[in-house]
Amino acid sequence: MSQVTRVGEPAEGDSVVLAVDGEIDLATAPQLRVDLLRHARNGLTTLVLDLTPLEFIDSSGVRVLFELSALLREHGQTLSLVLPEGSQAWRALQLSGVERMAAVFQSLDDATAVES
């Protein structure tokens, strides 16, 4: 099971920081997609996903992230990922070419510093 949690309040309504934990797999990816799209609202410039607490992600989860990135781009918005090097999620997403779809940061502080 995966869970999406809002981290703090958006700065000036421009960005939203969400933490995703648990596991993203074939069973949980559809609900994750719904949860993430709920936060991708009009007026948002950047959606920051903190994947630090994520324990597992498979190809269905990777697909959700690529779809989300494409949708945000269509609306002039961006996706940033907090993805610590060496984590399971980092390994899976590195193989998928994650840098082509989102800015990748080692820490939440790094990601939010760029957004401010």
The first five atom37 places (N, CA, C, CB, O) and aatype in JSON, in Angstrom:
{
  "aatype": [12, 15, 5, 19, 16, 1, 19, 7, 6, 14, 0, 6, 7, 3, 15, 19, 19, 10, 0, 19, 3, 7, 6, 9, 3, 10, 0, 16, 0, 14, 5, 10, 1, 19, 3, 10, 10, 1, 8, 0, 1, 2, 7, 10, 16, 16, 10, 19, 10, 3, 10, 16, 14, 10, 6, 13, 9, 3, 15, 15, 7, 19, 1, 19, 10, 13, 6, 10, 15, 0, 10, 10, 1, 6, 8, 7, 5, 16, 10, 15, 10, 19, 10, 14, 6, 7, 15, 5, 0, 17, 1, 0, 10, 5, 10, 15, 7, 19, 6, 1, 12, 0, 0, 19, 13, 5, 15, 10, 3, 3, 0, 16, 0, 19, 6, 15],
  "atom_mask": [
    [1, 1, 1, 1, 1],
    [1, 1, 1, 1, 1],
    [1, 1, 1, 1, 1],
    [1, 1, 1, 1, 1],
    [1, 1, 1, 1, 1],
    [1, 1, 1, 1, 1],
    [1, 1, 1, 1, 1],
    [1, 1, 1, 0, 1],
    [1, 1, 1, 1, 1],
    [1, 1, 1, 1, 1],
    [1, 1, 1, 1, 1],
    [1, 1, 1, 1, 1],
    [1, 1, 1, 0, 1],
    [1, 1, 1, 1, 1],
    [1, 1, 1, 1, 1],
    [1, 1, 1, 1, 1],
    [1, 1, 1, 1, 1],
    [1, 1, 1, 1, 1],
    [1, 1, 1, 1, 1],
    [1, 1, 1, 1, 1],
    [1, 1, 1, 1, 1],
    [1, 1, 1, 0, 1],
    [1, 1, 1, 1, 1],
    [1, 1, 1, 1, 1],
    [1, 1, 1, 1, 1],
    [1, 1, 1, 1, 1],
    [1, 1, 1, 1, 1],
    [1, 1, 1, 1, 1],
    [1, 1, 1, 1, 1],
    [1, 1, 1, 1, 1],
    [1, 1, 1, 1, 1],
    [1, 1, 1, 1, 1],
    [1, 1, 1, 1, 1],
    [1, 1, 1, 1, 1],
    [1, 1, 1, 1, 1],
    [1, 1, 1, 1, 1],
    [1, 1, 1, 1, 1],
    [1, 1, 1, 1, 1],
    [1, 1, 1, 1, 1],
    [1, 1, 1, 1, 1],
    [1, 1, 1, 1, 1],
    [1, 1, 1, 1, 1],
    [1, 1, 1, 0, 1],
    [1, 1, 1, 1, 1],
    [1, 1, 1, 1, 1],
    [1, 1, 1, 1, 1],
    [1, 1, 1, 1, 1],
    [1, 1, 1, 1, 1],
    [1, 1, 1, 1, 1],
    [1, 1, 1, 1, 1],
    [1, 1, 1, 1, 1],
    [1, 1, 1, 1, 1],
    [1, 1, 1, 1, 1],
    [1, 1, 1, 1, 1],
    [1, 1, 1, 1, 1],
    [1, 1, 1, 1, 1],
    [1, 1, 1, 1, 1],
    [1, 1, 1, 1, 1],
    [1, 1, 1, 1, 1],
    [1, 1, 1, 1, 1],
    [1, 1, 1, 0, 1],
    [1, 1, 1, 1, 1],
    [1, 1, 1, 1, 1],
    [1, 1, 1, 1, 1],
    [1, 1, 1, 1, 1],
    [1, 1, 1, 1, 1],
    [1, 1, 1, 1, 1],
    [1, 1, 1, 1, 1],
    [1, 1, 1, 1, 1],
    [1, 1, 1, 1, 1],
    [1, 1, 1, 1, 1],
    [1, 1, 1, 1, 1],
    [1, 1, 1, 1, 1],
    [1, 1, 1, 1, 1],
    [1, 1, 1, 1, 1],
    [1, 1, 1, 0, 1],
    [1, 1, 1, 1, 1],
    [1, 1, 1, 1, 1],
    [1, 1, 1, 1, 1],
    [1, 1, 1, 1, 1],
    [1, 1, 1, 1, 1],
    [1, 1, 1, 1, 1],
    [1, 1, 1, 1, 1],
    [1, 1, 1, 1, 1],
    [1, 1, 1, 1, 1],
    [1, 1, 1, 0, 1],
    [1, 1, 1, 1, 1],
    [1, 1, 1, 1, 1],
    [1, 1, 1, 1, 1],
    [1, 1, 1, 1, 1],
    [1, 1, 1, 1, 1],
    [1, 1, 1, 1, 1],
    [1, 1, 1, 1, 1],
    [1, 1, 1, 1, 1],
    [1, 1, 1, 1, 1],
    [1, 1, 1, 1, 1],
    [1, 1, 1, 0, 1],
    [1, 1, 1, 1, 1],
    [1, 1, 1, 1, 1],
    [1, 1, 1, 1, 1],
    [1, 1, 1, 1, 1],
    [1, 1, 1, 1, 1],
    [1, 1, 1, 1, 1],
    [1, 1, 1, 1, 1],
    [1, 1, 1, 1, 1],
    [1, 1, 1, 1, 1],
    [1, 1, 1, 1, 1],
    [1, 1, 1, 1, 1],
    [1, 1, 1, 1, 1],
    [1, 1, 1, 1, 1],
    [1, 1, 1, 1, 1],
    [1, 1, 1, 1, 1],
    [1, 1, 1, 1, 1],
    [1, 1, 1, 1, 1],
    [1, 1, 1, 1, 1],
    [1, 1, 1, 1, 1]
  ],
  "atom_positions": [
    [[0.84, -1.17, 0.0], [0.0, 0.0, 0.0], [0.88, 1.23, 0.0], [-0.95, 0.0, 1.21], [1.94, 1.25, 0.64]],
    [[0.45, 2.26, -0.72], [1.18, 3.53, -0.71], [0.28, 4.6, -0.12], [1.64, 3.91, -2.15], [-0.94, 4.5, -0.11]],
    [[0.93, 5.64, 0.37], [0.19, 6.74, 0.97], [0.84, 8.04, 0.54], [0.16, 6.61, 2.52], [2.06, 8.16, 0.52]],
    [[0.0, 9.02, 0.19], [0.46, 10.35, -0.2], [0.12, 11.3, 0.93], [-0.18, 10.81, -1.55], [-1.02, 11.37, 1.38]],
    [[1.13, 12.04, 1.38], [0.95, 12.98, 2.48], [1.46, 14.34, 2.05], [1.68, 12.5, 3.76], [2.56, 14.46, 1.51]],
    [[0.66, 15.36, 2.29], [1.1, 16.73, 1.99], [2.11, 17.15, 3.04], [-0.1, 17.73, 1.94], [1.9, 16.92, 4.24]],
    [[3.2, 17.75, 2.6], [4.25, 18.22, 3.5], [4.18, 19.74, 3.51], [5.68, 17.72, 3.05], [4.57, 20.39, 2.54]],
    [[3.69, 20.31, 4.61], [3.6, 21.77, 4.72], [2.55, 22.35, 3.8], [0.0, 0.0, 0.0], [1.79, 21.63, 3.15]],
    [[2.52, 23.66, 3.74], [1.58, 24.38, 2.9], [2.31, 24.94, 1.68], [0.89, 25.52, 3.69], [3.5, 25.22, 1.75]],
    [[1.6, 25.09, 0.57], [2.25, 25.61, -0.62], [2.72, 27.04, -0.41], [1.31, 25.54, -1.81], [2.03, 27.85, 0.22]],
    [[3.89, 27.36, -0.93], [4.43, 28.71, -0.85], [3.78, 29.56, -1.93], [5.97, 28.7, -1.0], [3.99, 29.33, -3.12]],
    [[2.99, 30.53, -1.52], [2.33, 31.43, -2.46], [1.46, 30.68, -3.46], [3.36, 32.26, -3.2], [1.16, 31.2, -4.53]],
    [[1.06, 29.47, -3.13], [0.22, 28.68, -4.04], [0.97, 28.17, -5.26], [0.0, 0.0, 0.0], [0.35, 27.61, -6.17]],
    [[2.3, 28.35, -5.3], [3.06, 27.99, -6.49], [3.48, 26.53, -6.54], [4.26, 28.84, -6.58], [3.51, 25.94, -7.62]],
    [[3.8, 25.94, -5.4], [4.25, 24.57, -5.4], [3.64, 23.79, -4.25], [5.77, 24.51, -5.32], [3.24, 24.35, -3.23]],
    [[3.56, 22.5, -4.45], [3.04, 21.6, -3.43], [4.08, 20.51, -3.23], [1.65, 20.99, -3.85], [4.63, 19.98, -4.19]],
    [[4.35, 20.18, -1.97], [5.29, 19.12, -1.65], [4.49, 17.95, -1.07], [6.4, 19.61, -0.63], [3.74, 18.11, -0.11]],
    [[4.66, 16.78, -1.67], [3.98, 15.57, -1.22], [5.02, 14.5, -0.94], [2.95, 15.08, -2.27], [6.0, 14.37, -1.67]],
    [[4.8, 13.74, 0.11], [5.64, 12.58, 0.41], [4.87, 11.33, 0.05], [6.08, 12.56, 1.92], [3.68, 11.21, 0.35]],
    [[5.55, 10.4, -0.59], [4.93, 9.13, -0.97], [5.69, 8.03, -0.24], [4.97, 8.9, -2.54], [6.91, 7.91, -0.36]],
    [[4.94, 7.22, 0.53], [5.61, 6.13, 1.24], [4.92, 4.81, 0.96], [5.63, 6.41, 2.74], [3.89, 4.76, 0.29]],
    [[5.5, 3.75, 1.46], [4.94, 2.41, 1.26], [5.47, 1.8, -0.02], [0.0, 0.0, 0.0], [6.65, 1.93, -0.34]],
    [[4.58, 1.14, -0.75], [4.95, 0.44, -1.97], [4.03, 0.87, -3.1], [4.91, -1.08, -1.78], [2.82, 1.0, -2.92]],
    [[4.63, 1.09, -4.26], [3.83, 1.38, -5.45], [4.0, 0.21, -6.4], [4.25, 2.74, -6.13], [5.09, -0.03, -6.93]],
    [[2.91, -0.5, -6.61], [2.93, -1.66, -7.49], [1.63, -1.7, -8.28], [3.14, -2.97, -6.7], [0.85, -0.76, -8.24]],
    [[1.41, -2.79, -8.98], [0.23, -2.92, -9.82], [-1.06, -2.7, -9.03], [0.2, -4.3, -10.47], [-2.02, -2.13, -9.56]],
    [[-1.1, -3.13, -7.79], [-2.3, -2.99, -6.97], [-2.53, -1.57, -6.46], [-2.23, -3.94, -5.8], [-3.67, -1.15, -6.32]],
    [[-1.45, -0.83, -6.18], [-1.6, 0.49, -5.56], [-1.45, 1.66, -6.53], [-0.59, 0.63, -4.46], [-1.84, 2.78, -6.2]],
    [[-0.9, 1.42, -7.71], [-0.64, 2.5, -8.66], [-1.91, 3.26, -9.08], [0.02, 1.94, -9.89], [-1.85, 4.49, -9.16]],
    [[-3.03, 2.61, -9.35], [-4.22, 3.37, -9.75], [-4.68, 4.38, -8.69], [-5.36, 2.41, -10.06], [-5.02, 5.51, -9.03]],
    [[-4.68, 4.0, -7.44], [-5.09, 4.93, -6.39], [-4.06, 6.04, -6.21], [-5.3, 4.18, -5.05], [-4.42, 7.18, -5.96]],
    [[-2.78, 5.7, -6.35], [-1.74, 6.72, -6.26], [-1.95, 7.76, -7.35], [-0.35, 6.08, -6.39], [-1.83, 8.96, -7.1]],
    [[-2.26, 7.31, -8.55], [-2.5, 8.24, -9.66], [-3.62, 9.2, -9.31], [-2.85, 7.48, -10.95], [-3.49, 10.41, -9.51]],
    [[-4.72, 8.7, -8.78], [-5.85, 9.54, -8.38], [-5.41, 10.54, -7.31], [-7.02, 8.67, -7.84], [-5.73, 11.73, -7.4]],
    [[-4.68, 10.06, -6.31], [-4.22, 10.93, -5.21], [-3.31, 12.04, -5.73], [-3.49, 10.1, -4.15], [-3.44, 13.19, -5.31]],
    [[-2.4, 11.7, -6.62], [-1.46, 12.71, -7.14], [-2.17, 13.71, -8.04], [-0.33, 12.03, -7.92], [-1.89, 14.91, -7.96]],
    [[-3.08, 13.25, -8.87], [-3.8, 14.17, -9.76], [-4.66, 15.15, -8.97], [-4.66, 13.38, -10.73], [-4.88, 16.27, -9.43]],
    [[-5.13, 14.75, -7.83], [-5.92, 15.64, -6.99], [-5.11, 16.87, -6.56], [-6.44, 14.89, -5.75], [-5.65, 17.95, -6.36]],
    [[-3.81, 16.68, -6.43], [-2.93, 17.77, -5.99], [-2.38, 18.59, -7.15], [-1.79, 17.22, -5.18], [-1.81, 19.66, -6.94]],
    [[-2.53, 18.11, -8.37], [-2.01, 18.81, -9.56], [-3.09, 19.78, -10.05], [-1.61, 17.79, -10.7], [-3.77, 19.52, -11.04]],
    [[-3.23, 20.87, -9.35], [-4.31, 21.81, -9.62], [-3.85, 22.95, -10.51], [-4.86, 22.35, -8.32], [-2.65, 23.14, -10.74]],
    [[-4.81, 23.71, -11.01], [-4.51, 24.9, -11.8], [-3.77, 25.9, -10.92], [-5.81, 25.54, -12.38], [-4.04, 26.01, -9.73]],
    [[-2.84, 26.63, -11.51], [-2.07, 27.62, -10.77], [-0.83, 27.07, -10.11], [0.0, 0.0, 0.0], [0.03, 27.83, -9.67]],
    [[-0.72, 25.76, -10.04], [0.46, 25.12, -9.47], [1.61, 25.23, -10.46], [0.17, 23.62, -9.12], [1.43, 24.96, -11.65]],
    [[2.78, 25.63, -9.99], [3.92, 25.67, -10.9], [4.75, 24.39, -10.8], [4.79, 26.89, -10.61], [5.24, 23.88, -11.8]],
    [[4.9, 23.88, -9.57], [5.74, 22.7, -9.37], [5.11, 21.76, -8.36], [7.15, 23.11, -8.91], [4.62, 22.18, -7.31]],
    [[5.14, 20.49, -8.69], [4.75, 19.44, -7.75], [6.03, 18.72, -7.36], [3.68, 18.46, -8.37], [6.7, 18.14, -8.21]],
    [[6.36, 18.76, -6.07], [7.56, 18.1, -5.55], [7.11, 16.82, -4.87], [8.36, 19.02, -4.56], [6.31, 16.85, -3.93]],
    [[7.62, 15.69, -5.34], [7.31, 14.4, -4.71], [8.54, 13.92, -3.95], [6.86, 13.34, -5.77], [9.6, 13.68, -4.54]],
    [[8.39, 13.78, -2.65], [9.47, 13.25, -1.83], [9.3, 11.73, -1.77], [9.46, 13.88, -0.39], [8.39, 11.22, -1.12]],
    [[10.18, 11.03, -2.46], [10.11, 9.57, -2.52], [11.07, 8.91, -1.52], [10.44, 9.09, -3.93], [11.3, 7.7, -1.58]],
    [[11.63, 9.71, -0.62], [12.56, 9.19, 0.38], [11.97, 8.02, 1.18], [12.98, 10.29, 1.33], [12.64, 7.01, 1.36]],
    [[10.71, 8.15, 1.66], [10.18, 7.04, 2.46], [9.64, 5.86, 1.65], [9.08, 7.55, 3.33], [9.19, 4.87, 2.22]],
    [[9.7, 5.95, 0.32], [9.17, 4.89, -0.53], [10.0, 3.63, -0.39], [9.13, 5.34, -2.0], [11.22, 3.67, -0.5]],
    [[9.33, 2.51, -0.14], [10.01, 1.23, 0.06], [10.18, 0.43, -1.22], [9.26, 0.4, 1.07], [11.14, -0.34, -1.36]],
    [[9.25, 0.6, -2.18], [9.28, -0.22, -3.39], [8.5, 0.49, -4.48], [8.71, -1.64, -3.13], [7.47, 1.11, -4.21]],
    [[8.99, 0.38, -5.71], [8.23, 0.87, -6.87], [8.5, -0.08, -8.03], [8.63, 2.35, -7.24], [9.64, -0.44, -8.3]],
    [[7.43, -0.47, -8.72], [7.61, -1.32, -9.89], [7.26, -0.52, -11.14], [6.74, -2.61, -9.79], [7.05, 0.69, -11.07]],
    [[7.19, -1.19, -12.27], [6.97, -0.49, -13.54], [5.63, 0.25, -13.6], [7.06, -1.46, -14.68], [5.52, 1.27, -14.28]],
    [[4.62, -0.25, -12.9], [3.33, 0.45, -12.91], [3.44, 1.78, -12.16], [2.22, -0.44, -12.28], [2.79, 2.76, -12.53]],
    [[4.24, 1.82, -11.12], [4.48, 3.06, -10.4], [5.3, 4.04, -11.21], [0.0, 0.0, 0.0], [5.03, 5.24, -11.21]],
    [[6.3, 3.52, -11.91], [7.12, 4.35, -12.79], [6.23, 4.98, -13.87], [8.27, 3.52, -13.45], [6.36, 6.16, -14.18]],
    [[5.33, 4.19, -14.42], [4.41, 4.69, -15.44], [3.54, 5.82, -14.89], [3.52, 3.55, -15.96], [3.31, 6.81, -15.59]],
    [[3.05, 5.7, -13.68], [2.25, 6.77, -13.07], [3.06, 8.06, -13.0], [1.77, 6.36, -11.64], [2.53, 9.14, -13.29]],
    [[4.32, 7.97, -12.61], [5.15, 9.17, -12.51], [5.4, 9.8, -13.88], [6.49, 8.82, -11.83], [5.38, 11.02, -14.01]],
    [[5.65, 8.98, -14.9], [5.84, 9.52, -16.24], [4.56, 10.17, -16.76], [6.3, 8.4, -17.2], [4.61, 11.23, -17.38]],
    [[3.41, 9.54, -16.51], [2.13, 10.12, -16.93], [1.87, 11.45, -16.22], [0.96, 9.14, -16.66], [1.43, 12.42, -16.83]],
    [[2.15, 11.48, -14.93], [1.97, 12.71, -14.15], [2.87, 13.81, -14.69], [2.26, 12.45, -12.66], [2.43, 14.95, -14.85]],
    [[4.11, 13.5, -14.98], [5.04, 14.48, -15.51], [4.53, 15.04, -16.84], [6.42, 13.86, -15.69], [4.58, 16.25, -17.07]],
    [[4.06, 14.17, -17.72], [3.55, 14.6, -19.02], [2.33, 15.51, -18.85], [3.18, 13.39, -19.89], [2.22, 16.53, -19.53]],
    [[1.44, 15.14, -17.96], [0.24, 15.95, -17.71], [0.62, 17.34, -17.17], [-0.69, 15.23, -16.72], [0.07, 18.35, -17.62]],
    [[1.53, 17.37, -16.23], [1.97, 18.65, -15.68], [2.61, 19.51, -16.77], [2.97, 18.44, -14.52], [2.33, 20.71, -16.87]],
    [[3.46, 18.91, -17.59], [4.11, 19.66, -18.68], [3.09, 20.27, -19.64], [5.06, 18.75, -19.46], [3.25, 21.4, -20.09]],
    [[2.03, 19.52, -19.94], [0.98, 20.02, -20.83], [0.36, 21.31, -20.29], [-0.1, 18.96, -21.02], [-0.12, 22.14, -21.06]],
    [[0.38, 21.48, -18.98], [-0.22, 22.66, -18.33], [0.83, 23.67, -17.89], [-1.06, 22.23, -17.13], [0.54, 24.58, -17.12]],
    [[2.06, 23.5, -18.39], [3.12, 24.44, -18.04], [3.64, 24.29, -16.62], [0.0, 0.0, 0.0], [4.21, 25.22, -16.05]],
    [[3.43, 23.12, -16.06], [3.86, 22.83, -14.7], [5.03, 21.85, -14.73], [2.69, 22.27, -13.86], [5.28, 21.2, -15.75]],
    [[5.74, 21.73, -13.61], [6.88, 20.82, -13.56], [6.76, 19.84, -12.4], [8.18, 21.6, -13.45], [6.06, 20.09, -11.42]],
    [[7.46, 18.74, -12.55], [7.55, 17.72, -11.51], [8.98, 17.65, -11.03], [7.06, 16.34, -12.04], [9.91, 17.56, -11.83]],
    [[9.17, 17.7, -9.72], [10.48, 17.5, -9.11], [10.38, 16.29, -8.18], [10.96, 18.78, -8.33], [9.38, 16.11, -7.49]],
    [[11.43, 15.48, -8.18], [11.45, 14.28, -7.34], [12.6, 14.36, -6.35], [11.56, 13.01, -8.2], [13.72, 14.73, -6.71]],
    [[12.32, 14.01, -5.1], [13.36, 13.82, -4.1], [13.63, 12.33, -4.08], [12.95, 14.38, -2.66], [12.77, 11.53, -3.7]],
    [[14.83, 11.98, -4.49], [15.16, 10.58, -4.73], [16.59, 10.33, -4.28], [14.97, 10.21, -6.22], [17.52, 10.48, -5.07]],
    [[16.77, 9.94, -3.02], [18.13, 9.72, -2.51], [18.86, 8.62, -3.28], [18.08, 9.37, -1.04], [18.32, 7.53, -3.5]],
    [[20.07, 8.92, -3.68], [20.88, 7.97, -4.42], [21.07, 6.69, -3.62], [22.24, 8.58, -4.77], [21.36, 6.72, -2.42]],
    [[20.9, 5.57, -4.29], [21.09, 4.27, -3.66], [19.81, 3.64, -3.13], [0.0, 0.0, 0.0], [19.79, 2.46, -2.8]],
    [[18.73, 4.42, -3.03], [17.47, 3.86, -2.54], [16.87, 2.94, -3.6], [16.46, 4.99, -2.16], [17.26, 3.0, -4.76]],
    [[15.94, 2.08, -3.2], [15.3, 1.16, -4.14], [14.6, 1.95, -5.23], [14.29, 0.24, -3.4], [14.7, 1.6, -6.41]],
    [[13.91, 3.03, -4.86], [13.2, 3.84, -5.85], [14.2, 4.47, -6.81], [12.35, 4.92, -5.16], [13.95, 4.54, -8.01]],
    [[15.33, 4.93, -6.29], [16.36, 5.54, -7.15], [16.83, 4.54, -8.19], [17.55, 6.04, -6.3], [16.95, 4.87, -9.37]],
    [[17.11, 3.31, -7.75], [17.59, 2.29, -8.68], [16.56, 2.02, -9.79], [17.91, 0.98, -7.93], [16.92, 1.96, -10.96]],
    [[15.31, 1.87, -9.41], [14.26, 1.59, -10.39], [14.07, 2.76, -11.36], [12.94, 1.27, -9.69], [13.92, 2.56, -12.56]],
    [[14.08, 3.96, -10.83], [13.84, 5.13, -11.67], [15.05, 5.49, -12.53], [13.46, 6.3, -10.82], [14.89, 6.04, -13.62]],
    [[16.25, 5.21, -12.06], [17.44, 5.45, -12.88], [17.38, 4.6, -14.14], [18.73, 5.13, -12.08], [17.74, 5.08, -15.22]],
    [[16.94, 3.37, -14.02], [16.84, 2.49, -15.18], [15.82, 2.99, -16.19], [16.47, 1.09, -14.73], [15.92, 2.69, -17.38]],
    [[14.84, 3.75, -15.72], [13.77, 4.23, -16.59], [14.1, 5.58, -17.24], [12.49, 4.35, -15.81], [13.32, 6.05, -18.07]],
    [[15.21, 6.2, -16.88], [15.56, 7.5, -17.45], [14.8, 8.64, -16.81], [0.0, 0.0, 0.0], [14.34, 9.55, -17.5]],
    [[14.67, 8.6, -15.5], [13.88, 9.58, -14.76], [14.3, 11.02, -15.02], [13.98, 9.29, -13.3], [13.46, 11.92, -14.97]],
    [[15.58, 11.26, -15.31], [16.04, 12.64, -15.5], [15.41, 13.3, -16.71], [17.55, 12.66, -15.65], [15.4, 14.53, -16.81]],
    [[14.88, 12.51, -17.62], [14.2, 13.07, -18.8], [12.83, 13.61, -18.47], [14.09, 12.03, -19.89], [12.29, 14.43, -19.21]],
    [[12.24, 13.17, -17.36], [10.88, 13.58, -17.06], [10.77, 14.53, -15.88], [10.05, 12.4, -16.8], [9.74, 15.2, -15.73]],
    [[11.78, 14.6, -15.04], [11.67, 15.42, -13.83], [13.05, 15.82, -13.33], [10.91, 14.66, -12.73], [14.05, 15.15, -13.58]],
    [[13.06, 16.94, -12.62], [14.28, 17.32, -11.92], [14.42, 16.4, -10.72], [14.26, 18.85, -11.48], [13.44, 16.14, -10.01]],
    [[15.63, 15.89, -10.48], [15.85, 14.94, -9.39], [16.79, 15.56, -8.38], [16.43, 13.59, -9.93], [17.85, 16.09, -8.73]],
    [[16.4, 15.48, -7.1], [17.18, 16.05, -6.0], [17.46, 14.99, -4.96], [16.44, 17.25, -5.37], [16.68, 14.05, -4.79]],
    [[18.59, 15.14, -4.26], [18.99, 14.2, -3.22], [18.23, 14.41, -1.92], [20.47, 14.32, -2.97], [18.07, 13.47, -1.13]],
    [[17.75, 15.64, -1.68], [17.06, 15.92, -0.42], [15.89, 16.89, -0.67], [18.05, 16.52, 0.64], [15.84, 17.6, -1.67]],
    [[14.97, 16.89, 0.27], [13.83, 17.8, 0.2], [14.31, 19.24, 0.3], [12.82, 17.49, 1.31], [13.77, 20.12, -0.37]],
    [[15.31, 19.49, 1.13], [15.85, 20.85, 1.24], [16.38, 21.35, -0.11], [16.98, 20.88, 2.29], [16.14, 22.5, -0.48]],
    [[17.08, 20.48, -0.84], [17.59, 20.86, -2.16], [16.44, 21.18, -3.11], [18.46, 19.75, -2.75], [16.49, 22.17, -3.84]],
    [[15.43, 20.34, -3.11], [14.29, 20.54, -4.04], [13.53, 21.82, -3.71], [13.33, 19.33, -3.98], [13.16, 22.57, -4.62]],
    [[13.28, 22.08, -2.45], [12.51, 23.26, -2.08], [13.34, 24.53, -2.19], [11.97, 23.11, -0.67], [12.77, 25.6, -2.39]],
    [[14.66, 24.45, -2.08], [15.5, 25.63, -2.24], [15.41, 26.14, -3.68], [16.98, 25.31, -1.87], [15.43, 27.34, -3.92]],
    [[15.32, 25.23, -4.63], [15.2, 25.6, -6.03], [13.85, 26.24, -6.29], [15.39, 24.37, -6.94], [13.73, 27.14, -7.12]],
    [[12.82, 25.79, -5.58], [11.47, 26.29, -5.8], [11.24, 27.66, -5.19], [10.47, 25.32, -5.24], [10.34, 28.37, -5.61]],
    [[12.05, 28.05, -4.18], [11.79, 29.34, -3.53], [12.48, 30.48, -4.21], [12.21, 29.29, -2.11], [12.35, 31.63, -3.77]]
  ]
}
